[in-house]
Amino acid sequence: MKIIRIIVQVGVLYVFYLAGDYLQKLLHLPVPGSIVGLLLLFILLLFKIVPVKLIEDGSLFILAYLPMFFIPATAGIMNHLDIFSGRGLLMIGILVVSSVLTMVVTAHASDWIAGRRIRRRNHAAVTAVREKGSQA
């Protein structure tokens, strides 16, 4: 039964891809249709129009196999080694800097999101205590 749910949820994700692709072509946007579909899904999830349960198992299934999709791109680089010859040290530097930058930005973003969540919970608790105190 779970496999059917996963297939249906992957189908829902594919529908968002198709909708994004259609909007991109219709509006002549300079952004790929897959990104438009992803943003559409994000907005609908943000405003709770689409429940997370509708795509949760399917997206976890896709994420579990995501690294496998990078293998063809990595193997494709082997056909173009001449582009990278003599630039190994530069490539290593770029990889290190971009990795560190990605980690720093991710750490700050997750810290900011966690702080917002804690402040929201504290605010809700204080409000509940005030309401309880005013009722007594």
Disulfide bonds with the S-S distance in Angstrom:
none
